[in-house]
């Protein structure tokens, strides 16, 4: 059964993200927060070398006296050391879900989005792309999946997970000094630890589309047969997963500080966060965003993070097996860039299993995976070149004309041909 769940958000009581005009050099630089009525909880790490031009630091604060929170906030915003303050938000996971020379691997199976052998040829031409590269787990780009986590033990994913070179597994220490203990295969940004295990299944499914191990005779294959996938868990372990602006900021920070070249963002909802927008803008990574599953025009009804003004990224709508826009998919002639397969996508789920899911969440990792192939072919591509390569190589479609900026759907083979032009 196909269901739709719209994302929602709510302010987190008495908790605010404050943008300072300058960088913090000592704890004394934060003493004014106490004077203004706030307790300092955390400073988000956005170092200049990984987030060039980021500007002043971002800090998370809590009102000391909840009854006076609004008046204290007004006083804080007038402080000459403060650029702006915004409320931390709780955001729910948004998905439309259904459970349940070329190279062709022995585990291509029923992946119509990669190679549709049963009907209309509206797939991404993956086998043709694989004649050029299948990705690389030795020197391919690190692809961070900001989601509900990943099942690190899944036999179709384990070999393609990023490994933190500075961390010694299981010794209970923060070997690389990054503030996280035993973050061997990623980061839990919600609970702030080194265990990004997936309790929901959404993140594991997205990761499989990006980089399930290819040609191993089991399950499925990802757009990248070989990959370096970095799990970043930004959602909690509730039955209906939720995240927060602060968890998202931690996730973007971790990805950037640990060399992620692509981030895959199959989530959305909530109001605009200036801090989140800035973190994506200033990151050296290329970002892929789901357009949302509310059947809305994003030109008229903003959807975040896909509607952020981010030149180093793309927003993705979903198509079904007919090649038309999926029934649940958001769209936007100006704000959604291209479309990719997102209906009834078969991929990995936790506990060594596989299943179907639908949503722009499932379309997004197709694009993230192709960006990974592009960077495997040419690691020196700029974010502008990745974006241009993806958009210039779409397969034009009358079904998508006026629905997305390019009027077309993802084509992996043509995207790699665009890369070849720059070699």
N, C-alpha and C positions, 0 to 999 in steps of 0.2 A: 504494500500500500504506500502510495506517495503522500507524504505529509509536508506541511510547511510550518516553520516556526520562525516568526519574525524576531529579530534581535531587540532587546530592550536595555535600558540603562537606568541607573538611579545614583544620585549623589551619595558618597560615603560620608556619613555624618562626621563633621568636625575635622576632616582631613583634607589638606590642600597641597597642591604642587605650586611652589613659588619659584619664579624665574628671577635670579639675581642679575644685576647689571654687570657684575664683575665675577671673576673666578675667586674661589675661596682659597686662601693661603694658610690660614690657621683657624683654630676653633674660635678665637676671639672675633673673627669675621662674622660669626653667627650669634653672638651674644645679644644683638639687637632683637632677634626673634623672640627671645624670652621677655624682653622689655615690652614688646608689642603684644604679648599674650599667647605665644605659641611655643610648643615643645618641638625641637628638632628631632626627626625620626631617622632620616636617611638623606645622603647626598648621592644623586645618580651620577654614574661615571660616564662621561662623554669626553674623553681626552682628545686634544687637538689633533694628534697624529691619526686618529681613526675617524674623527668627526670634524674635519677642517672647517673653520669659520663658525663653530657652534655658538660662540659668545659666552655669556655668563653662565654660572652653574645653575642646575635645577636641584631643589631640595624638597623633601616631603616633610610637612609639619602637621601638628595636631593642636587644636585649640586647648589651652590649659583649662579654661572655664567654658564648657559647652554653652552655658546660658548667655555668655557674652561673645560667642563666636562671630556673629555678623558685625558687631561694632569693632571687634578686634581686627577682623579682616579688612574693614574700611580703613582703619588706622595703618595696617600693614601695607596696603596698596598705595598709601600716600607717602610711604617711606622712600627717600631718595635713592636708597640702595636696591629697591625692588623695581623690576620691569613690569611684571604682572603676577597675579595669583589666580589659580583656577581650582575648582573643587575636583578632588579625586573622584572618579566615576566607577561604578560597577557595571560591567557589560556582559550580556548573555551571549552564548554561542548561537549563531544563526545558521541554519541549514535546512535544505529541502532534501529529505533522505528517503531512500528506499533500501531496506535491509534485505535482508535476504542474501647495374649490379646491385642487388639488394641482399639484405641479410634478414632471415626470419628465424628467431630462436625457437626452441622446442617447448617454450612455455608462454607463447603468445596467446593461446587459448581464445577466450571470447572477448578480447579487448578491442571492441569495435572502434574506439577512439584512436587507437594506434594503427590498426589495419582492418578495415571493414570488408570482410570477405563475403558478407551475406546480403549486401544490398547497395544502396547509394554510396558512391565513393566520396564521402565527406570526412574521412579520417585525416590525420595529420601527416600521412605518408612517412610513418616511422621506418619501415624497412628500407626505403630509399635513403633516408637520413643516416641509417646505421651503416650504409656502405662507406660513409665518410668518417664516422666515429661513433662509438658506443659509450663514450664517457671514459673516465679513468678514476680509480680509487687511489692512485699513487700521486698524480699531479693535477687532477681535475679540480674545479672550483669547489669550495665549501658552500653547501646549500643549507641554510638554516630554515627549519620548519617551525614557525611560531604557531603553536596549536595546543592540543590537549596532551602532548607528549608522544612518545613512540615506544612500542614494544621492542626493546633492544634485543630480545632473545628470539625474535621471529626468524625462522630459517631462511626466509626470502629477503631479509633486511640486514641481519647482523653483520655480514661481510662488508656492507656498504655504509656503515655508520662511521661518522667522524670520531677519531680518538684524540683526546687532548694529550699532546706530546709531553706536557709538563707535569702530568698527574700520574701517581703510582696507584694502581687499583687496590682498593680495600684496606689501605693502611690507616684510615681515619684521620688523615692529615691534609692540610691545604698545601700541597707540594709546590705549586706554582705561584702561591701568594696572591691569588686573585680574589680571595675572600670566600671561596666555595670549597668545601671538603669533598674529595672524591668525585669531582665532576669529570669522570673519565669519558663519558659519551654524551655530554650535553649538560643542560642546566634546567632546574625547576625554578622559574622566575616568580611563580606565585607563592610557593612555600619557602623559597630562597635556600635551596639545597642542591645537591648533586644528583638527585634522582628524578629524571624526567619521564618516569614510567607512565604509560597511557592507561587510564582506568575507563576511558570512554570509547575509544576506537576511532574517533575522527582523525586524529593526527597520524595514526598508523596507516590508515587508509590513504591519506594524502601522500605520505612518504612512499608508499608502494608505487603510486603512479609516477612519482619523480624517479625513484631508483630501486625498485625491486630487482634483485640479482637476476641477470639475464642468462638464458641458455643453461640453466642448472637442472632442468628436467622436472621442476616442481612449480606449482602455483601459477604465478604471473611474472611478467617482465615490466620493468619501469622504462620510462623514456630514456633513462641512462642505465645500461646494463651494469656498469660500474659507476660508483659515485662516492662522494663524501658528504653524507647527510648529517647535519647537526641538529639534534632534537632540542628544542627550547619550549618547555611547557609553560604556557602563560595562563592556563585555566586551572581551576580547582578540581577536586575529585567528587563533586556533588553529582547527583543523578542528572540534573540540568546544569551543565558546567557554566561557570561565570569567571570573568577575569576583572581586572581593574586597570585604570590608566597607569597606576604605579607599576603593576606587574608587566605591562606592555613595555614601559620605558626600561625596566630592568632587562627584558628580553632583547630589545633593540641594542641596548648597550653591550650586553654580553656577546651578541652576534658580531658587532663591529669590532670589539676589543680582541676577539679570537679569530678574526680573519675571514668571516663569512663574506662571500662575494655576491651571493643571491639570498634574499629572504622570500619565503613563500608564506602568504598571509591569507588563509582560508577562513577568515572570521570578519565580523563587522558589527556595527551598531553603536549607539550612543551619539552624543553630540560631539561637536568639534573640540578637539584638545589641541591648543597651540603648542604645547610641549611635545606631544606625540608627532604632530606635523613637522616640527623643527627637527626632531630626532631622525625621522625618515629622510628629510631633505638633506641634512648634513652628513648622513652616513655615506661611506664610500661604496656601499653595496647597491645592487640593483634590486628593486622591490616589486613583487607581483602581488596584486590585490584582487580579492573576490568582489564582484560588483554587487552581490546581495541577492536575496531570494524572495523579494516582496512584490514582484511583477510591477515595479515602479520605474518611472523615468528619473534617473539620477540627475538629469539636467535641472529638474524641477524640485526634486526631493533629495537633498544631499544624503549620501551614504558614506560613512567613514569606516575604515581609512581610505577606501577607494576614491573618494572625492577630494582628498587632500591635494594641494597644489605641489605635486612632487614630480620634477622633471626626470628623476632617476628611477622611473617605474612605469608600470602599466596596470590598467584595470581590465578585468576579464569577465565577460558574460558567458552564458552556457548555451550550447546547442544540443539537440537530441539527434537520434539516428536519421531523421529526415533531412537534417541540415538546417532546420529552422530554429529560432530562438526557443529554448526550453520554456515550458508553460509557466515555470516559477521565476524565471530569470529577470533581474533588473536589466536595464538598458540605458542608453544615453548617447545621443549623437555627438555630444561634445565631451562627455565625462567618462565614457566607457570606450576603451581603445580597440578591442578585438574580442572575438568569441573563440571558444574551444569546447571540446566534448565534455559534457557534464551530467548527462542523464544516464542512469543505469550503468554506472562505471564499476567494474569489478576490480577489487584490489585487496591488499592485505588488511587483516584486522587482528586484534590481540589473540593470544593463546594458539598460535600457529595456524590460524584460520584465514578464511577469505570470505568476502561478501560484497554485495552491491550497495552503493550509496549514490544519491543524486544531489546536485547543487552547484552553484558557482564555486563552492568549495572544491569540487572535483574537477572543474574546468581549470582552476588556478594552477594546480601542480603540473598539468600538461605544459603550460607556458613556462613555469619555473624549470621544468626538466629540459625544455628546449633551450632556455637561456644557459643551462648548464652545459649542454652539448656545444653551444656556440663558444663558450669560454674555454672548453676543452680544446677546440680547434685553434683558438687564438686567445690565450690568456691576457693579452694586452688590449683587448677591446675596452673602450670606454663605456660608461653607462649610456651615453648618447648613442654610441654605435650599436649597442645591444638593442636599445629601444627602436632605433631606425631600422635595424635588421629585422626585428620581429614585425614591425608595422608595414614595412615595404614588401614583405614576403607573403602577406596573407593571400588566401584564395578568395577572390571576390565572390559575393553571393547576393543575388537579388533578395533573398530572404532576410539578409542582414543590413541591406541598404537603409540608411536613416536610423538604424538601431544602435550602431556602434560607429566610432570615428572613422575606421578604415572601411567599413562596409564588408568586412571579410572575416574568415576564420583562420586559425593557426595552421601553418604548414611547416613542419620541421625541416623537410628536405629543402624547400626554397629558402628558409632562414639560414641554413648552412651554406647554400650557394651565395647568399649575401656576404657571409663571412669570408668565403673564398675570394671574393673580389678585393678584400683588404689584405690578403696574405702576400 
